[in-house]
Amino acid sequence: MPFIPTSILVTGGAGFIGSNFIHSFLSTNHDCKVTNLDCLTYAGNLKNLTGVESHPNYRFVKGDIGDAALIASILTEMKVDAVVHFAAESHVDRSITGPEIFVRTNVLGTQILLEESRKQWQSGTVSDFRYLQISTDEVYGTLGDTGFFTEETPLTANSPYSASKAGADLLVRAYHETYGMPTLNTRCSNNYGPYHFPEKLIPLMIHNIINKKPLPVYGDGLNVRDWLHVRDHGAAVETVLKHAKPGSVYNIGGNNEWKNIDIVNLVCDLLDSRLGRKPGENRGLITFVKDRLGHDRRYAIDASKLKRELGWSPAYTFESGIEETIDWYLAHQEWVAEVTSGAYLEYYTSHYGGGAA
């Protein structure tokens, strides 16, 4: 029998992946309440949730996953029977220059969320319960020219960011093994799509091309990533939440490897025609910069377990997904301008009066 949640807590739901998940989940799960907990750091943007704020089953709470009392009150008051944990510090470059906040949020914050979730699960106030940890393929380290990450690949994280996510994953495993808590864990490849903060590769390239700014590419540009549309990711997360056996780990990937420089060239070429520029004009903006410290050479996900056991496969081709993404950014230049200027940070105060909804 599938697990059908009646009240879920989504952490980090104002971020890129979390907000897309909430949009899609609310559109098809009409009887489930969704509480979005986000502390609204720089990457949290409530404008990502335009269109769902007035939904009768949606509630936003501003707060930190490290606040045990707040977590406990939400779980109890809303009778939460599923936690989907997206909240994380997630930018590798920022983890290199300031690793402490990554450990505090991604490891200690996850432990507090796990502990309060354990209490809720054991309280007897809900008939069934799931805790789903959203992780990353970066916990596996780096690959050579061949091969794929599987769910059995050892965790060999190479950056402070990925190390903090690996630590969180091990805590999730420990809570299942020690307490029998019904946890789940997913590890995804690089996401792309709407509402992506413009410090990340694809939205940064789009934004800089539009404004004729340099396009910074690390090293030789030959680092390889597997790309997954954010809506495919959300559909996979929902599938795992409802159908996976507690204690399971699933990789989520698009089976879609691209060298960074090839991604940049493709975005340049697609925007040449859309912006009325000469063929190849945007490629002239490419600037190779000093490589990132500890830059993993290649990631590639084997998501066959998820397809084999739960029947999920991506709906988007990369070709259709990247064109849709570019067109979304072109049509939402006001959103991009507010993010890059910081004006989006005022939205919470103006709409919520500085308090939780």
C-alpha positions as CSV (number, residue, x, y, z in Angstrom):
1,M,0.0,0.0,0.0
2,P,1.3,3.5,-0.8
3,F,2.0,6.0,2.0
4,I,-0.4,8.9,1.5
5,P,0.6,11.9,3.6
6,T,-2.1,14.1,5.1
7,S,0.2,16.9,6.4
8,I,3.7,17.5,5.3
9,L,6.5,19.8,6.5
10,V,8.7,21.0,3.7
11,T,11.9,22.6,4.9
12,G,13.6,25.1,2.6
13,G,10.5,25.5,0.5
14,A,11.3,29.0,-0.6
15,G,14.4,27.8,-2.3
16,F,14.8,26.6,-5.9
17,I,14.1,22.9,-5.6
18,G,11.7,23.2,-2.6
19,S,9.5,25.8,-4.2
20,N,9.2,23.9,-7.4
21,F,8.2,20.8,-5.4
22,I,5.5,22.7,-3.5
23,H,4.0,24.0,-6.7
24,S,3.7,20.6,-8.2
25,F,2.7,18.8,-5.0
26,L,-0.1,21.2,-4.2
27,S,-1.4,20.9,-7.8
28,T,-2.1,17.2,-7.4
29,N,-2.5,16.4,-3.7
30,H,-5.6,18.4,-2.9
31,D,-6.3,16.9,0.5
32,C,-2.8,17.3,2.0
33,K,-1.7,20.2,4.1
34,V,1.7,21.7,3.3
35,T,3.7,23.7,5.8
36,N,6.7,25.5,4.3
37,L,9.5,26.2,6.9
38,D,12.3,28.5,5.6
39,C,14.6,30.9,7.4
40,L,14.9,33.0,4.2
41,T,18.6,33.2,3.8
42,Y,19.8,34.9,0.6
43,A,18.7,31.9,-1.5
44,G,15.1,31.8,0.0
45,N,12.7,33.8,-2.1
46,L,8.9,33.9,-1.3
47,K,8.3,35.2,-4.8
48,N,9.1,31.7,-5.9
49,L,5.8,30.7,-4.4
50,T,3.6,33.2,-6.2
51,G,0.4,31.4,-7.0
52,V,0.3,29.1,-4.0
53,E,0.3,31.6,-1.1
54,S,-3.5,31.8,-1.2
55,H,-3.9,28.0,-1.4
56,P,-6.1,26.8,1.5
57,N,-3.8,24.0,2.3
58,Y,-0.6,26.0,2.3
59,R,1.1,27.7,5.2
60,F,4.4,29.5,5.5
61,V,6.5,29.7,8.7
62,K,9.7,31.7,8.8
63,G,12.2,29.8,11.0
64,D,15.3,27.7,11.3
65,I,15.6,23.9,11.2
66,G,17.9,24.3,14.2
67,D,15.1,25.7,16.4
68,A,13.9,22.5,18.1
69,A,11.0,24.2,19.9
70,L,9.6,25.6,16.6
71,I,10.0,22.3,14.8
72,A,8.2,20.5,17.6
73,S,5.3,23.0,17.6
74,I,4.8,22.7,13.9
75,L,4.9,18.9,13.9
76,T,2.4,18.8,16.8
77,E,0.1,21.6,15.7
78,M,-0.2,20.5,12.1
79,K,-0.2,16.8,12.9
80,V,2.6,16.3,10.4
81,D,3.1,12.8,9.1
82,A,5.8,13.5,6.5
83,V,8.9,15.7,6.6
84,V,10.6,16.5,3.2
85,H,13.9,18.1,4.1
86,F,15.3,20.3,1.3
87,A,16.7,23.1,3.5
88,A,20.5,23.3,3.2
89,E,23.4,25.6,2.5
90,S,24.2,24.4,-1.0
91,H,26.8,26.6,-2.9
92,V,30.2,24.9,-3.1
93,D,32.2,28.1,-3.6
94,R,30.6,29.6,-0.4
95,S,31.5,26.4,1.5
96,I,35.1,26.8,0.6
97,T,35.4,30.3,1.9
98,G,33.0,29.8,4.9
99,P,32.5,26.1,5.9
100,E,31.2,26.7,9.4
101,I,27.6,27.6,8.4
102,F,27.4,24.5,6.2
103,V,28.2,22.2,9.1
104,R,25.8,24.1,11.4
105,T,22.9,24.0,9.0
106,N,23.4,20.8,7.1
107,V,24.7,18.6,9.9
108,L,23.5,20.0,13.2
109,G,20.3,21.4,11.7
110,T,19.5,18.0,10.2
111,Q,20.1,16.3,13.5
112,I,17.7,18.5,15.3
113,L,15.1,18.0,12.6
114,L,15.6,14.3,12.8
115,E,15.3,14.2,16.6
116,E,12.0,16.2,16.6
117,S,10.7,14.0,13.8
118,R,11.6,10.9,15.8
119,K,9.5,12.2,18.7
120,Q,6.6,12.9,16.4
121,W,6.8,9.5,14.9
122,Q,6.9,7.8,18.3
123,S,4.2,10.0,19.8
124,G,1.3,8.0,18.4
125,T,-0.5,11.1,17.1
126,V,-0.1,10.0,13.5
127,S,-0.9,6.6,12.1
128,D,2.2,6.5,9.8
129,F,5.2,8.7,9.2
130,R,8.0,9.3,6.7
131,Y,11.2,11.5,6.9
132,L,12.7,12.1,3.5
133,Q,16.2,13.6,3.2
134,I,17.1,15.4,0.0
135,S,20.8,15.0,-0.7
136,T,23.2,15.3,-3.7
137,D,25.4,13.1,-5.9
138,E,28.3,15.2,-4.6
139,V,28.5,13.0,-1.5
140,Y,30.0,10.3,-3.7
141,G,33.1,12.4,-4.7
142,T,34.3,12.3,-8.2
143,L,34.4,9.8,-11.1
144,G,36.9,9.1,-13.9
145,D,36.0,9.1,-17.5
146,T,33.7,6.1,-17.2
147,G,31.3,4.6,-14.6
148,F,28.4,5.9,-12.6
149,F,27.4,6.5,-9.0
150,T,25.1,3.9,-7.6
151,E,23.4,3.8,-4.2
152,E,26.2,1.5,-3.1
153,T,29.0,3.9,-4.0
154,P,31.0,4.9,-0.9
155,L,30.6,8.4,0.4
156,T,33.8,10.2,-0.4
157,A,32.9,13.9,-0.3
158,N,35.6,16.4,-1.5
159,S,34.2,19.8,-0.5
160,P,33.0,21.2,2.8
161,Y,29.5,21.4,1.2
162,S,29.4,17.8,0.1
163,A,31.0,16.6,3.4
164,S,28.2,18.3,5.3
165,K,25.6,16.7,3.2
166,A,27.3,13.3,3.6
167,G,27.3,13.8,7.4
168,A,23.6,14.5,7.2
169,D,23.0,11.4,5.1
170,L,24.8,9.2,7.7
171,L,22.7,10.7,10.5
172,V,19.6,9.8,8.6
173,R,20.9,6.2,8.2
174,A,21.7,6.1,11.9
175,Y,18.2,7.1,12.9
176,H,16.8,4.3,10.8
177,E,19.3,1.7,12.0
178,T,19.2,2.8,15.7
179,Y,15.6,3.7,16.2
180,G,13.8,2.0,13.3
181,M,12.6,5.4,12.2
182,P,11.0,5.3,8.7
183,T,13.5,7.4,6.9
184,L,14.2,7.8,3.2
185,N,17.1,9.4,1.3
186,T,17.4,10.7,-2.2
187,R,20.6,11.9,-4.0
188,C,20.1,13.9,-7.1
189,S,22.3,15.2,-9.9
190,N,22.5,18.9,-10.9
191,N,19.1,20.5,-11.2
192,Y,18.0,23.2,-13.7
193,G,14.8,25.0,-14.4
194,P,12.6,28.0,-13.1
195,Y,13.4,29.9,-9.9
196,H,17.1,28.9,-9.9
197,F,19.2,31.4,-8.0
198,P,21.5,33.2,-10.5
199,E,24.8,32.3,-8.8
200,K,24.4,28.8,-10.3
201,L,25.9,27.9,-13.7
202,I,22.9,27.9,-16.1
203,P,21.0,30.9,-14.7
204,L,24.3,32.9,-14.3
205,M,25.1,32.3,-18.0
206,I,21.6,33.3,-19.1
207,H,21.7,36.5,-16.9
208,N,25.2,37.5,-18.0
209,I,24.5,36.9,-21.7
210,I,21.4,39.1,-21.6
211,N,23.5,41.8,-20.0
212,K,26.6,41.2,-22.2
213,K,28.7,40.4,-19.2
214,P,31.7,37.9,-19.1
215,L,30.7,34.2,-18.8
216,P,33.1,32.8,-16.2
217,V,34.0,29.1,-16.8
218,Y,36.2,27.3,-14.3
219,G,39.5,25.7,-15.4
220,D,39.3,24.1,-18.9
221,G,35.5,23.8,-18.8
222,L,35.7,20.0,-19.2
223,N,34.2,19.1,-15.9
224,V,31.1,16.8,-16.5
225,R,27.8,17.0,-14.7
226,D,24.5,15.0,-15.1
227,W,21.6,17.5,-15.5
228,L,18.0,16.9,-14.2
229,H,15.0,19.2,-14.7
230,V,13.8,20.4,-11.3
231,R,10.2,19.3,-12.0
232,D,11.5,15.7,-12.8
233,H,13.3,15.9,-9.5
234,G,10.1,16.9,-7.7
235,A,8.1,14.0,-9.3
236,A,10.8,11.6,-8.2
237,V,10.8,12.9,-4.6
238,E,7.0,12.4,-4.5
239,T,7.3,8.9,-5.9
240,V,9.9,7.9,-3.3
241,L,7.9,9.5,-0.5
242,K,4.7,7.6,-1.3
243,H,6.1,4.2,-2.5
244,A,9.6,3.5,-1.2
245,K,10.3,1.1,1.6
246,P,11.6,2.9,4.8
247,G,15.4,2.8,5.0
248,S,15.8,3.1,1.2
249,V,18.2,5.3,-0.7
250,Y,17.6,6.3,-4.3
251,N,19.6,8.1,-6.8
252,I,17.8,10.6,-9.0
253,G,19.4,11.5,-12.3
254,G,18.6,12.6,-15.8
255,N,21.0,10.3,-17.6
256,N,22.2,13.4,-19.3
257,E,25.9,14.2,-19.1
258,W,27.3,17.5,-20.3
259,K,30.7,19.1,-20.1
260,N,30.4,22.6,-18.5
261,I,31.8,24.3,-21.6
262,D,29.3,22.5,-23.9
263,I,26.4,23.7,-21.6
264,V,27.7,27.3,-21.8
265,N,28.1,27.1,-25.6
266,L,24.6,25.7,-26.0
267,V,23.1,28.5,-23.9
268,C,25.0,31.0,-25.9
269,D,23.8,29.7,-29.2
270,L,20.1,29.5,-28.1
271,L,20.2,33.0,-26.8
272,D,21.9,34.4,-30.0
273,S,18.7,33.9,-32.0
274,R,16.4,34.8,-29.1
275,L,18.2,38.1,-28.5
276,G,18.7,38.9,-32.2
277,R,22.5,38.6,-32.1
278,K,24.8,37.3,-34.7
279,P,25.6,33.5,-34.6
280,G,28.5,33.0,-32.2
281,E,28.3,36.5,-30.8
282,N,27.6,35.3,-27.2
283,R,30.4,32.8,-27.2
284,G,32.7,35.8,-27.3
285,L,31.8,36.5,-23.8
286,I,33.2,33.2,-22.4
287,T,36.1,33.8,-20.0
288,F,38.1,30.9,-18.5
289,V,38.9,31.6,-14.8
290,K,41.1,29.9,-12.2
291,D,39.6,26.5,-11.3
292,R,37.7,26.0,-8.1
293,L,39.6,24.3,-5.2
294,G,38.9,20.6,-5.1
295,H,36.8,20.8,-8.2
296,D,35.3,17.3,-8.9
297,R,36.0,16.2,-12.5
298,R,32.9,14.2,-13.3
299,Y,29.5,13.2,-11.8
300,A,27.2,10.7,-13.4
301,I,24.2,9.1,-11.7
302,D,22.8,5.6,-12.2
303,A,19.1,6.0,-11.5
304,S,18.1,2.6,-12.7
305,K,17.1,1.4,-9.2
306,L,14.4,4.1,-9.0
307,K,13.1,3.2,-12.4
308,R,13.2,-0.5,-11.8
309,E,11.6,-0.5,-8.3
310,L,9.3,2.5,-8.4
311,G,8.7,3.1,-12.1
312,W,10.1,6.7,-12.2
313,S,11.9,8.1,-15.3
314,P,12.5,11.7,-16.3
315,A,9.8,13.3,-18.4
316,Y,12.0,16.1,-19.8
317,T,14.6,15.7,-22.5
318,F,17.5,18.1,-21.9
319,E,16.9,19.8,-25.3
320,S,13.3,20.7,-24.4
321,G,14.1,21.5,-20.8
322,I,16.9,23.9,-21.5
323,E,14.9,25.8,-24.1
324,E,11.9,26.1,-21.7
325,T,14.3,27.2,-18.9
326,I,15.8,29.9,-21.1
327,D,12.4,31.1,-22.2
328,W,11.2,31.2,-18.5
329,Y,14.1,33.5,-17.6
330,L,13.5,35.8,-20.6
331,A,9.8,36.1,-19.5
332,H,10.7,36.7,-15.9
333,Q,13.3,39.4,-16.0
334,E,11.5,41.3,-13.2
335,W,12.1,38.2,-10.9
336,V,15.8,38.1,-12.0
337,A,16.2,41.8,-11.4
338,E,14.8,41.6,-7.9
339,V,17.0,38.7,-7.0
340,T,20.2,40.3,-8.3
341,S,19.4,43.6,-6.7
342,G,18.3,42.1,-3.4
343,A,14.9,43.7,-3.6
344,Y,13.2,40.3,-3.1
345,L,14.4,40.2,0.5
346,E,11.8,42.9,1.4
347,Y,8.9,40.7,0.2
348,Y,8.6,38.8,3.5
349,T,8.3,42.0,5.7
350,S,5.9,43.7,3.3
351,H,3.6,40.6,3.0
352,Y,3.9,38.9,6.4
353,G,4.6,41.9,8.6
354,G,7.7,40.4,10.0
355,G,5.9,37.5,11.7
356,A,5.2,33.9,10.7
357,A,2.0,33.2,8.8
